[in-house]
Amino acid sequence: MKKLFLVLFFLILPNIASAACEDPLKDGVDYTNCRFSDGQDLQGSYLPNSNLSFASFIQVNFDKSIMMNSNLSFGTFPESTFIRANLYESVLVGANFEKSNFTGANLTRADFMGSTLIEANFQNSNLMGANFTSSNMTNANFDGANLIGATWTNGETCGPDSIGVCNK
Protein backbone atom coordinates (compact mmCIF):
# COMPACT_ATOMS: atom_id res chain seq x y z
CA MET A 1 0.00 0.00 0.00
CA LYS A 2 2.86 2.41 0.80
CA LYS A 3 4.44 1.79 -2.61
CA LEU A 4 1.16 2.48 -4.37
CA PHE A 5 0.77 5.73 -2.42
CA LEU A 6 4.33 6.86 -3.31
CA VAL A 7 3.85 6.04 -6.99
CA LEU A 8 0.59 8.00 -7.08
CA PHE A 9 2.19 10.91 -5.22
CA PHE A 10 4.99 11.27 -7.76
CA LEU A 11 2.62 10.91 -10.70
CA ILE A 12 0.39 13.67 -9.38
CA LEU A 13 3.27 15.96 -8.35
CA PRO A 14 3.43 18.80 -10.88
CA ASN A 15 6.36 18.76 -13.26
CA ILE A 16 7.87 22.17 -12.45
CA ALA A 17 11.54 22.81 -13.03
CA SER A 18 13.38 24.97 -10.58
CA ALA A 19 16.60 26.85 -11.00
CA ALA A 20 19.05 28.93 -9.10
CA CYS A 21 19.04 32.61 -9.94
CA GLU A 22 22.41 32.19 -11.69
CA ASP A 23 21.07 29.56 -14.13
CA PRO A 24 20.25 30.65 -17.70
CA LEU A 25 16.64 31.49 -18.54
CA LYS A 26 14.66 28.67 -20.14
CA ASP A 27 11.17 27.23 -20.59
CA GLY A 28 9.01 26.58 -17.53
CA VAL A 29 11.50 27.52 -14.84
CA ASP A 30 10.74 29.24 -11.52
CA TYR A 31 12.88 32.36 -10.96
CA THR A 32 10.68 33.83 -8.21
CA ASN A 33 12.44 36.60 -6.22
CA CYS A 34 15.61 36.51 -8.35
CA ARG A 35 17.49 39.74 -9.08
CA PHE A 36 19.18 39.71 -12.46
CA SER A 37 21.95 42.06 -13.60
CA ASP A 38 20.72 45.39 -14.88
CA GLY A 39 21.06 46.12 -18.59
CA GLN A 40 21.29 42.50 -19.77
CA ASP A 41 20.66 41.61 -23.41
CA LEU A 42 18.19 38.71 -23.34
CA GLN A 43 16.90 39.36 -26.85
CA GLY A 44 15.23 36.31 -28.38
CA SER A 45 15.01 34.41 -25.07
CA TYR A 46 12.74 31.38 -24.96
CA LEU A 47 11.02 31.25 -21.59
CA PRO A 48 7.31 30.43 -21.94
CA ASN A 49 5.46 29.10 -18.89
CA SER A 50 8.11 30.57 -16.60
CA ASN A 51 7.64 32.18 -13.21
CA LEU A 52 9.42 35.54 -12.97
CA SER A 53 7.22 36.89 -10.18
CA PHE A 54 8.93 39.32 -7.79
CA ALA A 55 12.04 39.19 -10.05
CA SER A 56 14.09 42.26 -10.96
CA PHE A 57 15.07 43.02 -14.58
CA ILE A 58 16.03 46.71 -14.85
CA GLN A 59 16.81 48.04 -18.37
CA VAL A 60 16.82 44.50 -19.80
CA ASN A 61 16.34 43.74 -23.51
CA PHE A 62 13.62 41.08 -24.04
CA ASP A 63 13.05 42.04 -27.71
CA LYS A 64 11.62 39.20 -29.83
CA SER A 65 11.47 36.90 -26.77
CA ILE A 66 8.91 34.12 -26.37
CA MET A 67 7.36 34.61 -22.92
CA MET A 68 3.78 33.45 -23.44
CA ASN A 69 1.84 32.15 -20.45
CA SER A 70 4.53 33.38 -18.06
CA ASN A 71 4.09 35.02 -14.67
CA LEU A 72 5.83 38.39 -14.25
CA SER A 73 3.64 39.49 -11.33
CA PHE A 74 5.05 42.08 -8.94
CA GLY A 75 8.33 42.10 -10.85
CA THR A 76 10.51 45.13 -11.51
CA PHE A 77 11.04 45.81 -15.25
CA PRO A 78 11.53 49.61 -15.61
CA GLU A 79 13.07 50.86 -18.85
CA SER A 80 13.13 47.31 -20.25
CA THR A 81 12.27 46.55 -23.88
CA PHE A 82 9.84 43.92 -25.12
CA ILE A 83 9.77 44.97 -28.79
CA ARG A 84 7.94 42.30 -30.84
CA ALA A 85 7.99 39.95 -27.81
CA ASN A 86 5.27 37.34 -27.37
CA LEU A 87 3.63 37.65 -23.94
CA TYR A 88 0.34 36.02 -24.95
CA GLU A 89 -1.83 35.31 -21.87
CA SER A 90 0.96 36.27 -19.46
CA VAL A 91 0.25 37.56 -15.95
CA LEU A 92 1.89 40.91 -15.20
CA VAL A 93 -0.21 41.87 -12.16
CA GLY A 94 1.24 44.63 -9.94
CA ALA A 95 4.54 44.77 -11.86
CA ASN A 96 6.57 47.92 -12.59
CA PHE A 97 6.98 48.58 -16.32
CA GLU A 98 7.71 52.32 -16.06
CA LYS A 99 9.19 53.61 -19.35
CA SER A 100 9.23 50.08 -20.82
CA ASN A 101 8.83 49.56 -24.56
CA PHE A 102 6.28 47.01 -25.86
CA THR A 103 6.24 48.22 -29.50
CA GLY A 104 4.71 45.56 -31.75
CA ALA A 105 4.43 43.03 -28.89
CA ASN A 106 1.76 40.34 -28.68
CA LEU A 107 0.02 41.03 -25.37
CA THR A 108 -3.26 39.33 -26.22
CA ARG A 109 -5.16 38.60 -22.97
CA ALA A 110 -2.20 39.78 -20.85
CA ASP A 111 -3.18 40.75 -17.30
CA PHE A 112 -1.66 44.11 -16.26
CA MET A 113 -4.06 44.61 -13.32
CA GLY A 114 -2.59 47.13 -10.85
CA SER A 115 0.66 47.52 -12.80
CA THR A 116 2.73 50.69 -13.17
CA LEU A 117 2.84 51.56 -16.87
CA ILE A 118 3.93 55.21 -16.61
CA GLU A 119 5.34 56.38 -19.98
CA ALA A 120 5.24 52.80 -21.32
CA ASN A 121 5.17 52.45 -25.12
CA PHE A 122 2.55 50.07 -26.58
CA GLN A 123 2.72 51.43 -30.12
CA ASN A 124 1.31 48.95 -32.68
CA SER A 125 1.06 46.18 -30.07
CA ASN A 126 -1.77 43.66 -29.84
CA LEU A 127 -3.58 44.21 -26.53
CA MET A 128 -6.79 42.44 -27.53
CA GLY A 129 -8.55 41.28 -24.35
CA ALA A 130 -5.79 42.64 -22.07
CA ASN A 131 -6.69 43.71 -18.53
CA PHE A 132 -5.57 47.16 -17.32
CA THR A 133 -7.89 47.38 -14.30
CA SER A 134 -6.44 49.78 -11.67
CA SER A 135 -3.17 50.24 -13.61
CA ASN A 136 -1.30 53.56 -13.65
CA MET A 137 -0.93 54.41 -17.36
CA THR A 138 0.10 58.07 -17.08
CA ASN A 139 1.54 59.24 -20.43
CA ALA A 140 1.52 55.71 -21.92
CA ASN A 141 1.60 55.55 -25.74
CA PHE A 142 -1.05 53.38 -27.44
CA ASP A 143 -0.68 54.72 -31.02
CA GLY A 144 -1.87 52.02 -33.43
CA ALA A 145 -2.37 49.46 -30.63
CA ASN A 146 -5.25 46.99 -30.88
CA LEU A 147 -7.30 47.52 -27.71
CA ILE A 148 -10.44 45.66 -28.84
CA GLY A 149 -11.98 43.86 -25.88
CA ALA A 150 -9.38 45.17 -23.44
CA THR A 151 -10.54 46.02 -19.91
CA TRP A 152 -9.56 49.63 -19.18
CA THR A 153 -8.35 51.06 -15.85
CA ASN A 154 -11.91 51.85 -14.76
CA GLY A 155 -13.14 48.31 -15.52
CA GLU A 156 -14.94 49.20 -18.76
CA THR A 157 -14.39 47.08 -21.88
CA CYS A 158 -13.00 48.71 -25.02
CA GLY A 159 -15.31 48.45 -28.03
CA PRO A 160 -14.78 47.05 -31.55
CA ASP A 161 -13.26 50.26 -32.96
CA SER A 162 -10.54 50.62 -30.31
CA ILE A 163 -7.32 51.07 -32.24
CA GLY A 164 -4.93 53.46 -30.51
CA VAL A 165 -7.57 54.52 -28.01
CA CYS A 166 -10.12 52.70 -25.86
CA ASN A 167 -13.55 53.52 -27.27
CA LYS A 168 -16.52 52.20 -25.31
C-alpha positions as a Markdown table, in Angstrom:
| # | Residue | x | y | z |
|---|---|---|---|---|
| 1 | Met | 0.0 | 0.0 | 0.0 |
| 2 | Lys | 2.9 | 2.4 | 0.8 |
| 3 | Lys | 4.4 | 1.8 | -2.6 |
| 4 | Leu | 1.2 | 2.5 | -4.4 |
| 5 | Phe | 0.8 | 5.7 | -2.4 |
| 6 | Leu | 4.3 | 6.9 | -3.3 |
| 7 | Val | 3.9 | 6.0 | -7.0 |
| 8 | Leu | 0.6 | 8.0 | -7.1 |
| 9 | Phe | 2.2 | 10.9 | -5.2 |
| 10 | Phe | 5.0 | 11.3 | -7.8 |
| 11 | Leu | 2.6 | 10.9 | -10.7 |
| 12 | Ile | 0.4 | 13.7 | -9.4 |
| 13 | Leu | 3.3 | 16.0 | -8.3 |
| 14 | Pro | 3.4 | 18.8 | -10.9 |
| 15 | Asn | 6.4 | 18.8 | -13.3 |
| 16 | Ile | 7.9 | 22.2 | -12.5 |
| 17 | Ala | 11.5 | 22.8 | -13.0 |
| 18 | Ser | 13.4 | 25.0 | -10.6 |
| 19 | Ala | 16.6 | 26.9 | -11.0 |
| 20 | Ala | 19.0 | 28.9 | -9.1 |
| 21 | Cys | 19.0 | 32.6 | -9.9 |
| 22 | Glu | 22.4 | 32.2 | -11.7 |
| 23 | Asp | 21.1 | 29.6 | -14.1 |
| 24 | Pro | 20.2 | 30.6 | -17.7 |
| 25 | Leu | 16.6 | 31.5 | -18.5 |
| 26 | Lys | 14.7 | 28.7 | -20.1 |
| 27 | Asp | 11.2 | 27.2 | -20.6 |
| 28 | Gly | 9.0 | 26.6 | -17.5 |
| 29 | Val | 11.5 | 27.5 | -14.8 |
| 30 | Asp | 10.7 | 29.2 | -11.5 |
| 31 | Tyr | 12.9 | 32.4 | -11.0 |
| 32 | Thr | 10.7 | 33.8 | -8.2 |
| 33 | Asn | 12.4 | 36.6 | -6.2 |
| 34 | Cys | 15.6 | 36.5 | -8.4 |
| 35 | Arg | 17.5 | 39.7 | -9.1 |
| 36 | Phe | 19.2 | 39.7 | -12.5 |
| 37 | Ser | 22.0 | 42.1 | -13.6 |
| 38 | Asp | 20.7 | 45.4 | -14.9 |
| 39 | Gly | 21.1 | 46.1 | -18.6 |
| 40 | Gln | 21.3 | 42.5 | -19.8 |
| 41 | Asp | 20.7 | 41.6 | -23.4 |
| 42 | Leu | 18.2 | 38.7 | -23.3 |
| 43 | Gln | 16.9 | 39.4 | -26.8 |
| 44 | Gly | 15.2 | 36.3 | -28.4 |
| 45 | Ser | 15.0 | 34.4 | -25.1 |
| 46 | Tyr | 12.7 | 31.4 | -25.0 |
| 47 | Leu | 11.0 | 31.2 | -21.6 |
| 48 | Pro | 7.3 | 30.4 | -21.9 |
| 49 | Asn | 5.5 | 29.1 | -18.9 |
| 50 | Ser | 8.1 | 30.6 | -16.6 |
| 51 | Asn | 7.6 | 32.2 | -13.2 |
| 52 | Leu | 9.4 | 35.5 | -13.0 |
| 53 | Ser | 7.2 | 36.9 | -10.2 |
| 54 | Phe | 8.9 | 39.3 | -7.8 |
| 55 | Ala | 12.0 | 39.2 | -10.1 |
| 56 | Ser | 14.1 | 42.3 | -11.0 |
| 57 | Phe | 15.1 | 43.0 | -14.6 |
| 58 | Ile | 16.0 | 46.7 | -14.8 |
| 59 | Gln | 16.8 | 48.0 | -18.4 |
| 60 | Val | 16.8 | 44.5 | -19.8 |
| 61 | Asn | 16.3 | 43.7 | -23.5 |
| 62 | Phe | 13.6 | 41.1 | -24.0 |
| 63 | Asp | 13.0 | 42.0 | -27.7 |
| 64 | Lys | 11.6 | 39.2 | -29.8 |
| 65 | Ser | 11.5 | 36.9 | -26.8 |
| 66 | Ile | 8.9 | 34.1 | -26.4 |
| 67 | Met | 7.4 | 34.6 | -22.9 |
| 68 | Met | 3.8 | 33.4 | -23.4 |
| 69 | Asn | 1.8 | 32.2 | -20.5 |
| 70 | Ser | 4.5 | 33.4 | -18.1 |
| 71 | Asn | 4.1 | 35.0 | -14.7 |
| 72 | Leu | 5.8 | 38.4 | -14.3 |
| 73 | Ser | 3.6 | 39.5 | -11.3 |
| 74 | Phe | 5.1 | 42.1 | -8.9 |
| 75 | Gly | 8.3 | 42.1 | -10.8 |
| 76 | Thr | 10.5 | 45.1 | -11.5 |
| 77 | Phe | 11.0 | 45.8 | -15.2 |
| 78 | Pro | 11.5 | 49.6 | -15.6 |
| 79 | Glu | 13.1 | 50.9 | -18.9 |
| 80 | Ser | 13.1 | 47.3 | -20.3 |
| 81 | Thr | 12.3 | 46.6 | -23.9 |
| 82 | Phe | 9.8 | 43.9 | -25.1 |
| 83 | Ile | 9.8 | 45.0 | -28.8 |
| 84 | Arg | 7.9 | 42.3 | -30.8 |
| 85 | Ala | 8.0 | 40.0 | -27.8 |
| 86 | Asn | 5.3 | 37.3 | -27.4 |
| 87 | Leu | 3.6 | 37.6 | -23.9 |
| 88 | Tyr | 0.3 | 36.0 | -25.0 |
| 89 | Glu | -1.8 | 35.3 | -21.9 |
| 90 | Ser | 1.0 | 36.3 | -19.5 |
| 91 | Val | 0.3 | 37.6 | -15.9 |
| 92 | Leu | 1.9 | 40.9 | -15.2 |
| 93 | Val | -0.2 | 41.9 | -12.2 |
| 94 | Gly | 1.2 | 44.6 | -9.9 |
| 95 | Ala | 4.5 | 44.8 | -11.9 |
| 96 | Asn | 6.6 | 47.9 | -12.6 |
| 97 | Phe | 7.0 | 48.6 | -16.3 |
| 98 | Glu | 7.7 | 52.3 | -16.1 |
| 99 | Lys | 9.2 | 53.6 | -19.4 |
| 100 | Ser | 9.2 | 50.1 | -20.8 |
| 101 | Asn | 8.8 | 49.6 | -24.6 |
| 102 | Phe | 6.3 | 47.0 | -25.9 |
| 103 | Thr | 6.2 | 48.2 | -29.5 |
| 104 | Gly | 4.7 | 45.6 | -31.7 |
| 105 | Ala | 4.4 | 43.0 | -28.9 |
| 106 | Asn | 1.8 | 40.3 | -28.7 |
| 107 | Leu | 0.0 | 41.0 | -25.4 |
| 108 | Thr | -3.3 | 39.3 | -26.2 |
| 109 | Arg | -5.2 | 38.6 | -23.0 |
| 110 | Ala | -2.2 | 39.8 | -20.8 |
| 111 | Asp | -3.2 | 40.7 | -17.3 |
| 112 | Phe | -1.7 | 44.1 | -16.3 |
| 113 | Met | -4.1 | 44.6 | -13.3 |
| 114 | Gly | -2.6 | 47.1 | -10.8 |
| 115 | Ser | 0.7 | 47.5 | -12.8 |
| 116 | Thr | 2.7 | 50.7 | -13.2 |
| 117 | Leu | 2.8 | 51.6 | -16.9 |
| 118 | Ile | 3.9 | 55.2 | -16.6 |
| 119 | Glu | 5.3 | 56.4 | -20.0 |
| 120 | Ala | 5.2 | 52.8 | -21.3 |
| 121 | Asn | 5.2 | 52.5 | -25.1 |
| 122 | Phe | 2.6 | 50.1 | -26.6 |
| 123 | Gln | 2.7 | 51.4 | -30.1 |
| 124 | Asn | 1.3 | 48.9 | -32.7 |
| 125 | Ser | 1.1 | 46.2 | -30.1 |
| 126 | Asn | -1.8 | 43.7 | -29.8 |
| 127 | Leu | -3.6 | 44.2 | -26.5 |
| 128 | Met | -6.8 | 42.4 | -27.5 |
| 129 | Gly | -8.6 | 41.3 | -24.4 |
| 130 | Ala | -5.8 | 42.6 | -22.1 |
| 131 | Asn | -6.7 | 43.7 | -18.5 |
| 132 | Phe | -5.6 | 47.2 | -17.3 |
| 133 | Thr | -7.9 | 47.4 | -14.3 |
| 134 | Ser | -6.4 | 49.8 | -11.7 |
| 135 | Ser | -3.2 | 50.2 | -13.6 |
| 136 | Asn | -1.3 | 53.6 | -13.7 |
| 137 | Met | -0.9 | 54.4 | -17.4 |
| 138 | Thr | 0.1 | 58.1 | -17.1 |
| 139 | Asn | 1.5 | 59.2 | -20.4 |
| 140 | Ala | 1.5 | 55.7 | -21.9 |
| 141 | Asn | 1.6 | 55.5 | -25.7 |
| 142 | Phe | -1.1 | 53.4 | -27.4 |
| 143 | Asp | -0.7 | 54.7 | -31.0 |
| 144 | Gly | -1.9 | 52.0 | -33.4 |
| 145 | Ala | -2.4 | 49.5 | -30.6 |
| 146 | Asn | -5.2 | 47.0 | -30.9 |
| 147 | Leu | -7.3 | 47.5 | -27.7 |
| 148 | Ile | -10.4 | 45.7 | -28.8 |
| 149 | Gly | -12.0 | 43.9 | -25.9 |
| 150 | Ala | -9.4 | 45.2 | -23.4 |
| 151 | Thr | -10.5 | 46.0 | -19.9 |
| 152 | Trp | -9.6 | 49.6 | -19.2 |
| 153 | Thr | -8.3 | 51.1 | -15.9 |
| 154 | Asn | -11.9 | 51.8 | -14.8 |
| 155 | Gly | -13.1 | 48.3 | -15.5 |
| 156 | Glu | -14.9 | 49.2 | -18.8 |
| 157 | Thr | -14.4 | 47.1 | -21.9 |
| 158 | Cys | -13.0 | 48.7 | -25.0 |
| 159 | Gly | -15.3 | 48.4 | -28.0 |
| 160 | Pro | -14.8 | 47.0 | -31.6 |
| 161 | Asp | -13.3 | 50.3 | -33.0 |
| 162 | Ser | -10.5 | 50.6 | -30.3 |
| 163 | Ile | -7.3 | 51.1 | -32.2 |
| 164 | Gly | -4.9 | 53.5 | -30.5 |
| 165 | Val | -7.6 | 54.5 | -28.0 |
| 166 | Cys | -10.1 | 52.7 | -25.9 |
| 167 | Asn | -13.6 | 53.5 | -27.3 |
| 168 | Lys | -16.5 | 52.2 | -25.3 |
